[in-house]
Amino acid sequence: MGQILVTGGAGYIGAHTVKRLVQAGFETVVLDNLATGHRDFARFGDFIQGDVRDPAVLDSLFSSRTIDAVVHFAAASQVGESVRDPLFYYQNNVGGTITLLTAMRRHLVDTIVFSSTCAVYGPPFDGLLSENHPIAPLSPYARSKRMIEEILEDTARATGLKYIALRYFNAAGADPEAEVGERHMPETHLIPLVLQTALGQRGQLDILGDDYPTPDGTAIRDYVHVLDLADAHILALKHLRTGGDSGALNLGGGQGHSVLEVVTTAREVTGHSIPVRMAPRRAGDSTRLVGEAARARAELGWNPQYTDLHEIIATAWAWHQKEALTPSPR
Ligand SMILES: NC(=O)c1ccc[n+]([C@@H]2O[C@H](COP(=O)([O-])OP(=O)(O)OC[C@H]3O[C@@H](n4cnc5c(N)ncnc54)[C@H](O)[C@@H]3O)[C@@H](O)[C@H]2O)c1
């Protein structure tokens, strides 16, 4: 059996997935340019520092190893940045994926699991979003992900590529052993921002919009534990390996939590007051994104283990406390 190539495996979700893949007996090689990833997160399996947009790096990697399949996390993923610099998003995310798929084709690797996002869905946002919900991405970041889904679909039709695009809702939490965790720089994700405020690393938390049409006026998201996401990638690889259909699948928990609910829960978990301040909405953000994952459960046998927001935040809190005590090399 060959290796699984994990692009972006030095990032948050990638590092957790590599840990789980190695625990499940897979051999892995991470390819990451460390643009937003961290060398100390690529601690399981092999690591190559390089860019998915570089065909020479990919050729050397695919010709020097036996690669069975690719798990493709590598992307830029900040909504606000994508609004300011859309060309970078299309170049890095869409361009990078085209270069990767082209190299896979040259080297006869025909299986890929891709990190997509619930941000591909458009309004209305009130119910549970299934895979049949209208597609209407609001930001260049989300559009880059949708374009890649379409590229995968077309390539599968033309060449027999086997793919699963996993539409994550909000990744959250950390490895309970705290070997890896969430470290985005700059941090834009809610739970780390809340916990950094609890630790006193930030004076207060800015709540980006309290005038959304939701019960408490703050935006609602569906938080899915990063290890449950990681496990879905392993199930997707097994599904494709055993002849399962290609397509896009939601990874959501089916439960929405508002920003204020997250803050209240984090106050309970941490015992800290966590001061907040109301701030304007962020361009490209939706009111409510809550997903239905019936298809991932039925087709992959996905069965998320972390269904309680307290527990998700507690794993993140353990990681952030460890980071605060022993800052890791960045
Ligand atoms: N975090 C979430 O809630 C969430 C939700 C939906 C989708 N996603 C997607 O999941 C994936 C992982 O997200 P994350 O939160 O772990 O982000 P992250 O920034 O921690 O990880 C992305 C990794 O990709 C690497 N990378 C970026 N461009 C690269 C390139 N051209 N070549 C090689 N490596 C490159 C970065 O250095 C980083 O290690 C991304 O594709 C993101 O769009 C994340």
The ligand as an SDF file (V2000), in Angstrom:
LIG
                    3D

 44 48  0  0  0  0  0  0  0  0999 V2000
  -11.6250   25.9090    9.5790 N   0  0  0  0  0  0  0  0  0  0  0  0
  -12.8690   25.7820    9.1130 C   0  0  0  0  0  0  0  0  0  0  0  0
  -13.8340   25.9420    9.8630 O   0  0  0  0  0  0  0  0  0  0  0  0
  -13.1210   25.4100    7.6710 C   0  0  0  0  0  0  0  0  0  0  0  0
  -14.4510   25.3600    7.2160 C   0  0  0  0  0  0  0  0  0  0  0  0
  -14.6960   24.9970    5.8930 C   0  0  0  0  0  0  0  0  0  0  0  0
  -13.6360   24.6700    5.0600 C   0  0  0  0  0  0  0  0  0  0  0  0
  -12.3510   24.7420    5.5240 N   0  0  0  0  0  0  0  0  0  0  0  0
  -11.2640   24.3860    4.6020 C   0  0  0  0  0  0  0  0  0  0  0  0
  -10.4890   23.3740    5.2000 O   0  0  0  0  0  0  0  0  0  0  0  0
   -9.1180   23.4890    4.8060 C   0  0  0  0  0  0  0  0  0  0  0  0
   -8.2400   23.5550    6.0410 C   0  0  0  0  0  0  0  0  0  0  0  0
   -8.6340   24.6710    6.8350 O   0  0  0  0  0  0  0  0  0  0  0  0
   -7.8390   25.0470    8.1550 P   0  0  0  0  0  0  0  0  0  0  0  0
   -8.7860   25.7570    9.0380 O   0  0  0  0  0  0  0  0  0  0  0  0
   -7.1140   23.8630    8.6590 O   0  0  0  0  0  0  0  0  0  0  0  0
   -6.8180   26.1480    7.5790 O   0  0  0  0  0  0  0  0  0  0  0  0
   -5.2570   26.3190    7.7720 P   0  0  0  0  0  0  0  0  0  0  0  0
   -4.9070   27.6500    7.2250 O   0  0  0  0  0  0  0  0  0  0  0  0
   -4.8630   26.0020    9.1730 O   0  0  0  0  0  0  0  0  0  0  0  0
   -4.6800   25.1750    6.8160 O   0  0  0  0  0  0  0  0  0  0  0  0
   -4.4440   25.3430    5.4450 C   0  0  0  0  0  0  0  0  0  0  0  0
   -3.0540   24.8110    5.1510 C   0  0  0  0  0  0  0  0  0  0  0  0
   -2.7980   24.8930    3.7470 O   0  0  0  0  0  0  0  0  0  0  0  0
   -1.4830   25.3750    3.5540 C   0  0  0  0  0  0  0  0  0  0  0  0
   -1.4390   25.9990    2.2240 N   0  0  0  0  0  0  0  0  0  0  0  0
   -2.1550   27.0600    1.7780 C   0  0  0  0  0  0  0  0  0  0  0  0
   -1.8800   27.3150    0.4850 N   0  0  0  0  0  0  0  0  0  0  0  0
   -0.9600   26.3760    0.1020 C   0  0  0  0  0  0  0  0  0  0  0  0
   -0.2840   26.1050   -1.1100 C   0  0  0  0  0  0  0  0  0  0  0  0
   -0.4700   26.8690   -2.1950 N   0  0  0  0  0  0  0  0  0  0  0  0
    0.5820   25.0590   -1.1510 N   0  0  0  0  0  0  0  0  0  0  0  0
    0.7970   24.2920   -0.0520 C   0  0  0  0  0  0  0  0  0  0  0  0
    0.1850   24.4980    1.1280 N   0  0  0  0  0  0  0  0  0  0  0  0
   -0.6830   25.5380    1.1980 C   0  0  0  0  0  0  0  0  0  0  0  0
   -1.2710   26.3540    4.6960 C   0  0  0  0  0  0  0  0  0  0  0  0
    0.1000   26.6180    4.9730 O   0  0  0  0  0  0  0  0  0  0  0  0
   -1.9700   25.6260    5.8480 C   0  0  0  0  0  0  0  0  0  0  0  0
   -1.0930   24.7470    6.5350 O   0  0  0  0  0  0  0  0  0  0  0  0
   -9.0520   24.7270    3.9140 C   0  0  0  0  0  0  0  0  0  0  0  0
   -9.1310   24.3090    2.5710 O   0  0  0  0  0  0  0  0  0  0  0  0
  -10.2950   25.5120    4.3030 C   0  0  0  0  0  0  0  0  0  0  0  0
  -10.7460   26.3190    3.2540 O   0  0  0  0  0  0  0  0  0  0  0  0
  -12.0710   25.1130    6.8050 C   0  0  0  0  0  0  0  0  0  0  0  0
  1  2  1  0
  2  3  2  0
  2  4  1  0
  4  5  1  0
  4 44  2  0
  5  6  2  0
  6  7  1  0
  7  8  2  0
  8  9  1  0
  8 44  1  0
  9 10  1  0
  9 42  1  0
 10 11  1  0
 11 12  1  0
 11 40  1  0
 12 13  1  0
 13 14  1  0
 14 15  2  0
 14 16  1  0
 14 17  1  0
 17 18  1  0
 18 19  2  0
 18 20  1  0
 18 21  1  0
 21 22  1  0
 22 23  1  0
 23 24  1  0
 23 38  1  0
 24 25  1  0
 25 26  1  0
 25 36  1  0
 26 27  1  0
 26 35  1  0
 27 28  2  0
 28 29  1  0
 29 30  1  0
 29 35  2  0
 30 31  1  0
 30 32  2  0
 32 33  1  0
 33 34  2  0
 34 35  1  0
 36 37  1  0
 36 38  1  0
 38 39  1  0
 40 41  1  0
 40 42  1  0
 42 43  1  0
M  CHG  2   8   1  16  -1
M  END
$$$$
